[in-house]
Amino acid sequence: MSSIALSHRFSATALRRAFNGAPLWSVAVVIGVAALVLAPLVSLLHIAAQGEATLWAQLIVDVLPAALLDTGMLLAGVAILAGSIGIGAAWLVTAHRFPGRDILAWLLPLPLAVPTYITAYIYVEIFDAAGPVQMGLRGLMGWSSRADYWFPEIRSVYGCIFVMSAVLYPYVYIASRAMFLTQSASMIEVARTLGASRFKLFRVIAIPLARPALAVGLSLALLEAMNDIGASEYLGVRTLTVSVFNTWLNRGSLAGAAQIACVMLAIVILLIMVERRGRRDRRYTLSTRRPRTTQPVRLSTASGWLAAALCALPVFMGFILPTGFLIREVARGGLLEQLDAAFLTHLMTTIGLSSMATLAALALGIVVVTASRLARTRLTRTALAVSGIGYAVPGTVLAIGLLTPLVAVDNGLGSVWRALTGERLGLILMGSAAGIVIAYVIRFLPIATGSLSAGLDRVSPGLEDAGRILGARPRELVLKIQIPLLRPALASAALLVFVDCIKELSATLLLRPLNTETLATLVYGHASRGAFEDGSLAALVIVLVGLLPVIQLVRSAEARPKAEKAESAAA
C-alpha cells in the first residue's frame, strides 16, 4: 500500500476517533444542516448592506417609527393578556376543583389549532361595524355613530392584541400547567399554615416557581406574533412583518425589505435573550424521593362556577366561536359546492409540500440527533444548537434570506447544464415549489430535532454500551437500537411538522411560484378580496388538521402526572 493511501487511512481513522467513532458522513451532514440554517441569515445581512444609505434614511423616517410602535404595542399587549390568561387558567385548573375542571383542562389548549390569521378573518366578520355584534348593539343601545362606542374597533392594534392573545395563550398555559403539576405540596402547605390566602399563594409562590415556564411560553407566543402577517395586515396593524411584505412586493425594494427584516431579527434575538435571562438562576430541584404533588382544593359553589366561567371564556373565544363560525359558513355555502376540482388541487398541493418538508425534516433530524449523540464534541453540539434557531426566525425574514442562496444554486446548476448540453436550464429552486419546501425544513427542523432529542434522551446509554461490547458499529447502533426506540418520537415529530407546514403563511406567500396555492394562501387570498366565506372550507380543514397535534400534546401532558402518581402510590 502506498504512503499516500496509508496517510489517508490514518487521517480518516484519526477523525473517527475524534468524533467517538461516529460516521464521518453523518458529522458532515450535521455541519451542513447548520450551514443551511445560517445561509439565509448571512444572505439577509448581505442584501441589507447593499441598500443605499438614502434608502435606510427614508425607512427610518417613513416606515420604522410606525412599524416599531405597532410591533412594540402588539408584543407588549400579547405578553400581558396572553400571559395573564395562560397562567391564570393553568393555576385554576391545577390547584382547584370546580365544575367542568377536568374537561376544561383538555379544552384550554385547543385554540392552538386555529391559526391567528383565520381567527382575525372570523373576528372581523363577527365584530366589525357590519357584523352581527355591532349591529345588535346599535339596535339595542340606540347608538348611531362610532363616537357612541366605548370599546375599540376590531381593526386596530387593540383588536389584534385580543385576537392573537385568544389564540396564543395556550403556549403559556401548557408550560405553566406542566410546572404547577410538578410543584411540591410542602411549600403550598407551609404557606397555608402561615395564613396565606389563595391569591397570595398564587402571587408569592406559584408565579415565582413558574417563572421559567412562563418565560418559555411567552417567548413562543411572542415569536408567533412576530411571524404573523395575515392577522396584522387584515386588522390594519403596521407591524415590522407587514412592513417587510409591503416594502418588498408593493414598493419593489428588496434591500429595504432586508433592512427592516434585520431589525426584526434583532428583536427576535432580544426576545430569546430575555427568555434565557428569565430562566437563568431559576431552577428548582425537588428531593431525591418522589415528591408529594399539590392536591387541588375544592372551591365553594359560587367560586367554582366563577372559575369554570373564567376558564371557559378563552376556550369559547379562541376555539369554539371560530370553529363554529367556519362550520356554519361551510354548511350555508354547501360542502359539496366548495369541494370543486380547484379546491382539491390546492389541497393536494398543500399535502404534497407539507409531506416533502416533513420527510426531509425527519431525515435530517435523525441524522443530526443520532450523530450528535454518538459524537459528543463541541463542534457537533454547536451545530445542533445552530440548527435549532430556524424556528425563531420569522417566515418573512427567512424568505428574503433564502433568495440569494437559492438563486446562487440555480445559477450553478445552470452553468453545469449549459456546459454539458449547451442549453439553458432556467430556474430550478426559485422557479418551483422547492424554495417553499426548503423554507419549511429550515423553519420547522427544530421541532423534529427537539422531539427526537427528547425521545433519545429516554434511551438508556447502557443499551448502546451493550451494543458496542457486542461489536456493533455506529451505523448498526443507529439502525437497530436508536431508530426502533425513536418510533413514538418520530410519529409525534412528523405530526407536528406536517401541521405547522400546512398552517405556515408568511414564507409561503413570499416564495410560492405563480399559480401555486396552498390552503393557507387560498384563505388569505379570499380574505384579501373581501370574500372570506369563500375560503371557509379551506380554513376549516386547516383547523381540523391542527387539532391532531394539540390533542396528542394534551394527552401526553395529562398522562405524565397520572403515571407519576401511580408510580408514587406503588412505591
C-alpha positions as CSV (number, residue, x, y, z in Angstrom):
1,M,0.0,0.0,0.0
2,S,1.4,3.4,-1.0
3,S,2.3,6.0,1.6
4,I,-0.4,8.4,0.3
5,A,-3.1,5.7,0.9
6,L,-1.8,5.0,4.3
7,S,-1.8,8.7,5.1
8,H,-5.4,9.0,4.0
9,R,-6.4,5.9,6.0
10,F,-4.6,7.2,9.1
11,S,-6.3,10.6,8.7
12,A,-9.8,9.0,8.4
13,T,-9.2,6.9,11.5
14,A,-8.0,9.8,13.5
15,L,-11.1,11.8,12.5
16,R,-13.4,8.9,13.5
17,R,-11.6,8.7,16.9
18,A,-12.1,12.5,17.3
19,F,-15.8,12.1,16.8
20,N,-16.1,9.0,19.0
21,G,-16.5,6.6,16.1
22,A,-19.5,8.4,14.5
23,P,-19.6,8.0,10.7
24,L,-17.9,11.0,9.1
25,W,-20.7,11.5,6.6
26,S,-23.2,12.0,9.5
27,V,-20.9,14.6,11.1
28,A,-20.7,16.3,7.7
29,V,-24.5,16.3,7.5
30,V,-24.8,17.9,10.9
31,I,-22.3,20.7,9.9
32,G,-24.1,21.0,6.5
33,V,-27.5,21.5,8.2
34,A,-26.1,24.2,10.5
35,A,-24.7,25.9,7.4
36,L,-28.1,25.6,5.7
37,V,-29.7,27.4,8.6
38,L,-27.1,30.1,8.8
39,A,-27.0,30.8,5.0
40,P,-30.3,32.8,4.9
41,L,-29.2,34.9,7.8
42,V,-25.9,35.7,6.2
43,S,-27.6,36.4,2.9
44,L,-30.0,38.7,4.6
45,L,-27.2,40.8,6.1
46,H,-25.5,40.9,2.7
47,I,-28.7,42.1,0.9
48,A,-29.3,44.7,3.6
49,A,-25.8,46.0,3.3
50,Q,-26.2,46.6,-0.5
51,G,-29.0,49.1,0.1
52,E,-28.2,52.7,-0.4
53,A,-27.8,55.0,2.6
54,T,-30.6,57.2,1.4
55,L,-33.0,54.2,1.4
56,W,-32.1,53.4,5.1
57,A,-32.7,57.1,6.0
58,Q,-36.1,57.0,4.2
59,L,-37.1,53.9,6.1
60,I,-36.0,55.4,9.4
61,V,-38.3,58.4,8.8
62,D,-41.3,56.9,7.0
63,V,-41.6,53.3,7.9
64,L,-39.7,52.2,11.0
65,P,-41.3,54.6,13.6
66,A,-44.8,53.4,13.0
67,A,-43.8,49.8,12.5
68,L,-41.8,49.7,15.7
69,L,-44.6,51.4,17.7
70,D,-47.2,49.0,16.4
71,T,-45.0,46.0,16.9
72,G,-44.0,47.1,20.4
73,M,-47.6,47.7,21.4
74,L,-48.6,44.3,19.9
75,L,-45.9,42.3,21.7
76,A,-46.5,44.1,25.0
77,G,-50.2,43.6,24.8
78,V,-49.9,39.9,23.9
79,A,-47.4,39.3,26.6
80,I,-49.8,40.9,29.2
81,L,-53.1,39.4,28.0
82,A,-51.9,36.0,26.8
83,G,-49.7,35.6,29.9
84,S,-52.5,36.5,32.3
85,I,-54.9,34.2,30.6
86,G,-52.5,31.3,30.3
87,I,-51.0,31.3,33.8
88,G,-54.3,32.2,35.5
89,A,-56.2,29.3,33.7
90,A,-53.3,26.9,34.5
91,W,-53.4,27.8,38.2
92,L,-57.2,27.4,38.4
93,V,-57.4,24.0,36.8
94,T,-54.3,22.7,38.6
95,A,-54.8,24.0,42.2
96,H,-58.6,23.9,42.4
97,R,-61.6,21.7,41.9
98,F,-64.7,23.1,40.3
99,P,-67.5,22.1,37.9
100,G,-66.1,21.0,34.5
101,R,-62.5,21.3,35.6
102,D,-61.3,18.0,34.0
103,I,-63.0,18.8,30.7
104,L,-61.6,22.4,30.7
105,A,-58.1,21.1,31.3
106,W,-58.4,19.4,27.9
107,L,-60.2,22.2,26.1
108,L,-57.9,25.1,27.1
109,P,-55.1,24.2,24.7
110,L,-57.4,23.8,21.7
111,P,-57.1,27.4,20.3
112,L,-53.6,26.4,19.2
113,A,-55.3,24.5,16.3
114,V,-56.7,27.8,14.9
115,P,-54.1,30.0,13.1
116,T,-54.0,33.6,14.1
117,Y,-54.9,34.8,10.6
118,I,-58.0,32.6,10.4
119,T,-59.2,33.9,13.8
120,A,-58.6,37.5,12.6
121,Y,-60.7,37.0,9.5
122,I,-63.6,35.5,11.5
123,Y,-63.5,38.1,14.2
124,V,-63.8,40.9,11.6
125,E,-66.8,39.1,10.1
126,I,-68.4,39.0,13.6
127,F,-67.2,42.2,15.4
128,D,-66.7,44.7,12.6
129,A,-69.2,47.6,12.0
130,A,-71.2,45.4,9.6
131,G,-71.0,42.4,11.8
132,P,-73.9,40.9,13.9
133,V,-72.4,42.1,17.3
134,Q,-72.2,45.8,16.4
135,M,-75.5,45.7,14.5
136,G,-77.2,44.1,17.5
137,L,-75.6,46.7,19.9
138,R,-76.7,49.6,17.7
139,G,-80.3,48.3,17.7
140,L,-80.3,47.6,21.5
141,M,-78.5,50.7,22.7
142,G,-79.6,53.2,20.1
143,W,-76.1,54.0,19.0
144,S,-75.8,56.0,15.8
145,S,-72.1,56.8,15.4
146,R,-68.7,55.5,16.3
147,A,-68.4,58.2,19.0
148,D,-71.1,56.3,21.0
149,Y,-68.9,53.2,21.4
150,W,-66.6,52.8,24.4
151,F,-64.7,49.8,23.0
152,P,-62.0,49.9,20.3
153,E,-62.7,48.6,16.7
154,I,-61.6,45.1,15.9
155,R,-59.5,46.6,13.1
156,S,-56.9,48.2,15.4
157,V,-53.8,47.3,17.4
158,Y,-56.1,46.6,20.4
159,G,-58.2,44.2,18.3
160,C,-55.1,42.5,17.1
161,I,-53.8,42.0,20.6
162,F,-57.2,40.5,21.6
163,V,-57.2,38.2,18.6
164,M,-53.6,36.9,19.0
165,S,-54.0,36.5,22.7
166,A,-57.1,34.4,22.3
167,V,-55.1,32.0,20.1
168,L,-51.6,32.1,21.6
169,Y,-52.3,31.9,25.3
170,P,-52.1,28.1,25.2
171,Y,-48.3,28.4,24.9
172,V,-48.2,29.9,28.4
173,Y,-51.0,27.7,29.7
174,I,-49.3,24.4,28.7
175,A,-45.9,25.4,30.0
176,S,-47.3,26.8,33.3
177,R,-49.6,23.8,33.9
178,A,-46.7,21.4,33.4
179,M,-44.7,23.4,36.1
180,F,-47.7,23.6,38.5
181,L,-48.3,19.8,38.2
182,T,-44.8,19.1,39.5
183,Q,-44.7,21.5,42.4
184,S,-44.2,20.0,45.8
185,A,-47.2,20.2,48.2
186,S,-44.9,21.1,51.1
187,M,-44.3,24.7,50.0
188,I,-48.1,25.3,49.5
189,E,-49.0,23.7,52.8
190,V,-46.4,25.7,54.7
191,A,-47.7,29.0,53.2
192,R,-51.3,28.0,54.1
193,T,-50.2,27.2,57.6
194,L,-48.8,30.7,57.8
195,G,-52.1,32.2,56.8
196,A,-51.6,32.9,53.1
197,S,-54.7,33.5,51.1
198,R,-55.3,31.8,47.7
199,F,-54.4,34.9,45.8
200,K,-51.2,35.3,47.9
201,L,-50.3,31.7,47.3
202,F,-50.6,32.3,43.6
203,R,-48.7,35.6,43.6
204,V,-45.9,34.8,46.0
205,I,-45.3,31.1,45.4
206,A,-46.9,29.8,42.2
207,I,-45.8,32.6,39.8
208,P,-42.1,32.8,41.0
209,L,-41.9,29.0,40.7
210,A,-43.5,29.0,37.3
211,R,-41.2,31.9,36.1
212,P,-39.0,29.6,33.8
213,A,-42.1,28.1,32.2
214,L,-43.7,31.5,31.9
215,A,-40.6,32.8,30.1
216,V,-40.6,29.9,27.6
217,G,-44.4,30.1,26.9
218,L,-44.3,33.9,26.5
219,S,-41.3,33.7,24.2
220,L,-43.1,31.2,21.9
221,A,-46.2,33.3,21.9
222,L,-44.3,36.5,21.0
223,L,-42.3,34.8,18.3
224,E,-45.6,33.6,16.7
225,A,-47.0,37.1,17.0
226,M,-43.8,38.4,15.3
227,N,-44.1,35.9,12.5
228,D,-47.8,36.6,11.8
229,I,-48.6,38.6,8.6
230,G,-52.2,37.6,7.8
231,A,-53.9,38.9,11.0
232,S,-51.8,42.0,11.4
233,E,-52.3,43.1,7.8
234,Y,-56.0,42.4,7.8
235,L,-56.6,44.2,11.1
236,G,-54.7,47.3,9.8
237,V,-51.7,47.0,12.2
238,R,-48.4,48.0,10.5
239,T,-46.0,45.6,12.2
240,L,-42.5,45.0,11.0
241,T,-43.6,41.8,9.3
242,V,-46.2,43.7,7.3
243,S,-43.7,46.4,6.5
244,V,-41.3,43.8,5.1
245,F,-44.0,42.4,2.9
246,N,-45.1,45.8,1.6
247,T,-41.6,47.1,1.1
248,W,-40.6,44.1,-1.0
249,L,-43.7,43.5,-3.0
250,N,-45.5,46.8,-3.2
251,R,-42.5,49.2,-3.2
252,G,-40.3,46.8,-5.1
253,S,-37.3,47.3,-2.8
254,L,-35.7,44.1,-1.7
255,A,-32.8,45.9,0.0
256,G,-35.3,47.9,2.0
257,A,-37.2,44.8,3.0
258,A,-34.0,43.2,4.1
259,Q,-33.0,46.1,6.2
260,I,-36.4,46.0,8.0
261,A,-36.0,42.2,8.3
262,C,-32.7,42.8,10.1
263,V,-34.5,45.0,12.6
264,M,-37.0,42.1,13.1
265,L,-34.1,39.7,13.6
266,A,-32.6,41.9,16.2
267,I,-35.9,41.9,18.1
268,V,-36.1,38.1,17.9
269,I,-32.6,37.9,19.3
270,L,-33.6,40.2,22.1
271,L,-36.7,38.1,22.9
272,I,-34.5,35.0,23.1
273,M,-32.1,36.7,25.4
274,V,-34.9,37.9,27.6
275,E,-36.3,34.3,27.7
276,R,-32.9,32.9,28.7
277,R,-32.5,35.6,31.3
278,G,-36.0,34.8,32.6
279,R,-34.9,31.2,33.2
280,R,-31.4,32.0,34.5
281,D,-30.8,31.1,38.1
282,R,-34.5,30.0,38.3
283,R,-34.1,26.2,38.5
284,Y,-35.8,24.4,41.4
285,T,-34.7,20.9,42.4
286,L,-37.0,18.6,44.2
287,S,-35.8,16.0,46.7
288,T,-34.4,12.7,45.6
289,R,-37.5,11.0,46.9
290,R,-40.6,11.2,44.8
291,P,-42.3,14.4,45.9
292,R,-45.9,14.6,47.0
293,T,-47.6,16.9,44.5
294,T,-50.1,19.5,45.3
295,Q,-53.7,18.3,45.7
296,P,-56.5,20.5,44.2
297,V,-58.7,22.4,46.7
298,R,-62.4,22.3,46.1
299,L,-63.9,25.7,45.7
300,S,-67.3,26.8,47.0
301,T,-70.3,26.7,44.7
302,A,-70.2,30.3,43.7
303,S,-66.4,30.5,43.4
304,G,-66.4,27.2,41.5
305,W,-68.9,28.4,38.9
306,L,-67.0,31.6,38.5
307,A,-63.7,29.7,38.0
308,A,-65.4,27.5,35.4
309,A,-66.7,30.6,33.6
310,L,-63.3,32.2,33.6
311,C,-61.7,29.1,32.1
312,A,-64.5,28.5,29.6
313,L,-64.3,32.1,28.2
314,P,-60.9,31.8,26.5
315,V,-61.9,28.4,25.1
316,F,-65.1,29.9,23.6
317,M,-63.3,33.0,22.2
318,G,-60.2,31.1,20.9
319,F,-61.7,27.8,19.6
320,I,-65.5,27.3,19.9
321,L,-66.5,30.7,18.3
322,P,-64.1,30.5,15.3
323,T,-64.7,26.8,14.6
324,G,-68.5,27.2,14.9
325,F,-68.4,30.1,12.5
326,L,-66.5,28.1,10.0
327,I,-68.8,25.1,10.3
328,R,-71.8,27.4,9.8
329,E,-70.3,29.0,6.7
330,V,-69.4,25.7,5.2
331,A,-72.9,24.4,5.9
332,R,-74.5,27.5,4.4
333,G,-72.4,27.5,1.3
334,G,-72.8,23.8,0.7
335,L,-69.8,21.5,1.4
336,L,-70.1,19.7,-2.0
337,E,-70.2,23.0,-3.9
338,Q,-66.9,24.2,-2.4
339,L,-65.3,20.8,-2.9
340,D,-64.6,21.5,-6.6
341,A,-61.6,20.5,-8.7
342,A,-59.7,23.7,-7.9
343,F,-60.0,23.2,-4.2
344,L,-58.8,19.6,-4.4
345,T,-55.8,20.8,-6.5
346,H,-54.9,23.3,-3.7
347,L,-55.4,20.6,-1.1
348,M,-53.1,18.1,-2.9
349,T,-50.5,20.9,-3.3
350,T,-50.7,21.6,0.4
351,I,-50.4,18.0,1.4
352,G,-47.6,17.4,-1.1
353,L,-45.4,20.3,0.0
354,S,-46.0,19.5,3.7
355,S,-45.3,15.8,3.2
356,M,-42.0,16.5,1.4
357,A,-40.9,19.0,4.0
358,T,-41.9,16.6,6.8
359,L,-39.9,13.7,5.3
360,A,-36.9,15.9,4.7
361,A,-37.0,17.4,8.3
362,L,-37.3,13.9,9.8
363,A,-34.4,12.5,7.8
364,L,-32.2,15.4,8.7
365,G,-33.4,15.4,12.2
366,I,-32.5,11.7,12.6
367,V,-29.0,12.3,11.3
368,V,-28.4,15.4,13.3
369,V,-29.6,13.9,16.6
370,T,-28.0,10.5,16.3
371,A,-24.7,11.9,15.1
372,S,-24.7,14.4,18.0
373,R,-25.4,11.5,20.3
374,L,-22.5,9.4,19.0
375,A,-20.1,12.3,18.5
376,R,-20.3,14.2,21.7
377,T,-17.9,17.0,20.7
378,R,-18.2,20.8,21.0
379,L,-18.4,21.0,17.2
380,T,-21.5,18.7,16.9
381,R,-23.1,20.3,20.0
382,T,-22.7,23.8,18.4
383,A,-24.0,22.6,15.1
384,L,-27.0,21.1,16.8
385,A,-27.7,24.3,18.6
386,V,-27.4,26.3,15.4
387,S,-29.8,24.0,13.6
388,G,-32.4,24.9,16.2
389,I,-32.6,28.6,15.6
390,G,-34.7,28.3,12.4
391,Y,-38.0,28.2,14.4
392,A,-37.2,31.6,16.0
393,V,-36.7,33.2,12.6
394,P,-39.9,34.8,11.2
395,G,-41.1,33.4,7.8
396,T,-40.7,36.8,6.1
397,V,-37.1,37.1,7.3
398,L,-36.4,33.5,6.2
399,A,-37.9,34.1,2.8
400,I,-35.8,37.1,2.0
401,G,-32.7,35.5,3.3
402,L,-33.2,32.4,1.1
403,L,-33.4,34.4,-2.2
404,T,-29.7,34.8,-2.8
405,P,-28.7,31.2,-1.8
406,L,-31.4,29.7,-4.0
407,V,-30.5,31.9,-7.0
408,A,-26.8,31.0,-6.5
409,V,-27.6,27.3,-6.5
410,D,-29.8,27.8,-9.6
411,N,-27.0,29.6,-11.4
412,G,-24.5,26.9,-10.5
413,L,-26.8,24.2,-11.8
414,G,-27.5,26.2,-14.9
415,S,-23.8,26.6,-15.6
416,V,-23.1,22.9,-15.3
417,W,-26.1,22.1,-17.5
418,R,-25.0,24.6,-20.1
419,A,-21.5,23.1,-20.1
420,L,-22.9,19.6,-20.6
421,T,-25.7,20.2,-23.1
422,G,-25.2,23.7,-24.4
423,E,-28.8,24.6,-23.4
424,R,-30.2,26.9,-20.9
425,L,-31.7,25.2,-17.8
426,G,-33.6,28.1,-16.2
427,L,-34.6,28.4,-12.5
428,I,-35.0,25.1,-10.6
429,L,-35.4,26.1,-7.0
430,M,-36.7,29.6,-7.3
431,G,-38.9,28.7,-10.2
432,S,-40.7,25.8,-8.4
433,A,-42.1,24.9,-5.0
434,A,-38.7,23.6,-3.9
435,G,-38.0,27.0,-2.3
436,I,-41.1,26.6,-0.1
437,V,-40.0,23.1,1.0
438,I,-36.6,24.4,1.9
439,A,-38.0,27.2,3.9
440,Y,-40.4,24.8,5.7
441,V,-37.5,22.5,6.5
442,I,-35.3,25.2,7.9
443,R,-38.1,26.7,10.0
444,F,-39.5,23.5,11.4
445,L,-36.4,21.4,11.7
446,P,-36.1,22.4,15.4
447,I,-39.4,20.7,16.0
448,A,-38.1,17.4,14.6
449,T,-34.8,17.6,16.4
450,G,-36.4,18.7,19.7
451,S,-38.8,15.8,19.6
452,L,-36.2,13.3,18.6
453,S,-33.7,14.5,21.1
454,A,-36.3,14.2,23.9
455,G,-37.0,10.7,22.7
456,L,-33.4,9.7,22.5
457,D,-32.7,11.1,26.0
458,R,-35.1,8.4,27.3
459,V,-32.9,5.7,25.8
460,S,-30.6,4.3,28.4
461,P,-26.9,4.6,27.4
462,G,-26.5,1.1,28.7
463,L,-28.2,-0.3,25.6
464,E,-25.7,1.4,23.4
465,D,-22.8,0.4,25.5
466,A,-24.0,-3.2,25.4
467,G,-24.2,-3.0,21.6
468,R,-20.7,-1.7,21.4
469,I,-19.4,-4.5,23.6
470,L,-21.1,-7.0,21.3
471,G,-19.2,-5.4,18.3
472,A,-22.0,-3.3,16.8
473,R,-20.7,-0.4,14.6
474,P,-22.2,3.1,14.9
475,R,-24.5,2.5,11.9
476,E,-25.8,-0.6,13.5
477,L,-26.4,1.2,16.8
478,V,-28.5,3.8,15.0
479,L,-30.5,1.3,12.8
480,K,-31.0,-1.5,15.3
481,I,-31.2,0.4,18.7
482,Q,-31.9,4.1,18.4
483,I,-34.3,4.3,15.5
484,P,-36.6,1.5,16.6
485,L,-36.8,3.1,20.1
486,L,-37.5,6.5,18.4
487,R,-40.6,5.4,16.6
488,P,-43.0,7.2,19.0
489,A,-41.0,10.4,18.9
490,L,-40.8,10.1,15.1
491,A,-44.6,9.9,14.8
492,S,-45.0,12.9,17.1
493,A,-42.4,14.9,15.3
494,A,-43.9,14.1,11.9
495,L,-47.4,15.2,13.0
496,L,-46.1,18.5,14.5
497,V,-44.0,19.4,11.5
498,F,-46.7,18.4,9.0
499,V,-49.4,20.5,10.6
500,D,-47.1,23.5,11.1
501,C,-46.2,23.3,7.4
502,I,-49.9,23.3,6.5
503,K,-50.6,26.5,8.6
504,E,-47.5,28.4,7.5
505,L,-48.4,31.6,5.6
506,S,-45.6,34.2,5.7
507,A,-42.9,32.2,3.9
508,T,-45.4,30.6,1.5
509,L,-46.7,33.9,0.4
510,L,-43.3,35.3,-0.5
511,L,-41.7,32.2,-2.0
512,R,-44.6,30.5,-3.9
513,P,-44.3,30.3,-7.7
514,L,-47.1,31.8,-9.9
515,N,-50.4,29.9,-9.9
516,T,-49.4,27.9,-6.8
517,E,-51.8,28.0,-3.9
518,T,-51.8,26.2,-0.5
519,L,-54.8,26.1,1.8
520,A,-53.2,29.0,3.8
521,T,-52.7,31.2,0.8
522,L,-56.1,30.3,-0.5
523,V,-57.7,31.6,2.7
524,Y,-55.5,34.7,2.6
525,G,-56.5,35.4,-1.0
526,H,-60.2,35.2,-0.3
527,A,-59.9,37.4,2.8
528,S,-57.9,40.0,0.9
529,R,-60.7,40.2,-1.7
530,G,-63.3,40.6,1.0
531,A,-64.8,37.2,0.4
532,F,-63.5,35.2,3.4
533,E,-66.6,33.0,3.4
534,D,-65.4,31.5,0.1
535,G,-62.4,30.2,1.9
536,S,-64.3,28.7,4.8
537,L,-63.8,25.1,3.8
538,A,-60.0,25.6,3.4
539,A,-59.9,27.3,6.8
540,L,-62.0,24.5,8.4
541,V,-59.6,21.9,7.0
542,I,-56.6,23.7,8.5
543,V,-58.3,23.9,11.9
544,L,-59.4,20.2,11.9
545,V,-55.9,19.0,10.9
546,G,-54.4,21.3,13.5
547,L,-56.4,19.6,16.2
548,L,-54.5,16.4,15.9
549,P,-51.1,17.5,17.4
550,V,-52.9,19.6,20.0
551,I,-54.9,16.6,21.2
552,Q,-51.7,14.5,21.2
553,L,-49.9,17.2,23.2
554,V,-52.7,17.4,25.8
555,R,-52.9,13.6,26.1
556,S,-49.2,13.3,26.8
557,A,-49.1,16.2,29.1
558,E,-52.1,14.9,31.2
559,A,-50.9,11.3,31.2
560,R,-47.4,12.1,32.6
561,P,-48.5,13.3,36.1
562,K,-51.0,10.4,36.3
563,A,-48.2,7.9,35.6
564,E,-46.0,9.6,38.2
565,K,-48.8,9.4,40.8
566,A,-49.3,5.7,40.0
567,E,-45.6,5.1,40.5
568,S,-45.6,7.0,43.7
569,A,-48.5,5.0,45.1
570,A,-46.8,1.8,44.1
571,A,-43.6,2.8,45.8
